[in-house]
Amino acid sequence: MGKKSNNGKKSKSTMGSDGNGAGVHGQPKIGKKEYEAELFKLQVELVKLQEWVKTTNARIVIVFEGRDAAGKGGMIKRIMERVSPRIFRVVALPAPTERQKTQLHAQRYIEQLPAGGEIVIFDRSWYNRAAVEYVMGFCTSEEHKQFLRDCPNFEAFLVSQGIVLLKYWLEVSKKEQHKRFLARIKDPSKRWKLSPMDLESHRRWYDYSRARDVMLAATDTAVSPWYIIPSDDKKRARLNCIAHILNCIPYEETRYTPPKLPPRQKRKGYIEPKLTHRAVPLLW
């Protein structure tokens, strides 16, 4: 069974917009070997959670929000590394179409909610309205206010229907975000991560800070609380977040009966032909 969480207690979180500590609360960065060992243990537990979700028909929604370069993608990648994409499903919706712009704001997200036996991870969610849409002027002030007013009721409805809803805000410092943006510019394998919208978010740091503050104040409720993850140290952030997810869900390990491999069928005269098809060049 998953470890019991301290959900009743609010752990302190520093919204370190200007922080420069390498680790969480000044801790040194965790070593690679220790990190990989701890991550593997947590990923094994995620597989156990997966089997429990499939067996019990549970429905789980995990929302990841945060500034650009806060580490959402890396977090989700580590969660998905050893689980089935048929049970764990990642939703990262593109900008809405012209038709979707005329729908209810939450409509296209509702379509992505889990059926029984599924875990849906939102890489950004309906909270776009409270952050990028509001800061960049893609919605009106009235639409923004309406969202903040209605969102707690919407999430309370999801929870009342038996959905487990977990919301995480990854908090990256101004200094660390700047460093990560520069790395994306220099590294050819990361350049695709840097969009014109990212560049604008770098400029509008304090607009995003104000939007974040208002969003958290309006939508951090007893029914659907926000959990803050300091993410300057990516390794610690990933370990702490996955451990928290496991602690928040009362899963149990399902009994596993190892299957017995059946014997190979007999050859019955089959002869392996010499393959003459095109082959991939053996460069290594």
Buried (B, 14 or more C-beta within 10 A) or exposed (E): EBEEBEEEEEEEBEBBBEBEBEBBEEEEBBEEEEBEEBBEEBBEBBBBBBBBBBEEEBBBBBBBBBBBBBBBBBBBEBBBEBBEEEBBBBBEBEEBEEEBEEEEBBEBBEEBBBEEBBBBBBBBBBBBBBBBBBBBEBBEEEBBEBBBEBBBEBBBEBBEEEBBBBBBBBBBBBBBBBEBBEEBEEEEEEEEBBEEEBEBBBEBBEBBBEBBEBBBEBBBBEEBBBBBBBBBBBBBBBBBBBBBBBBBBEBEEEEEEEEEEEEEEEEEEEEEEEEEEEEEEEEE
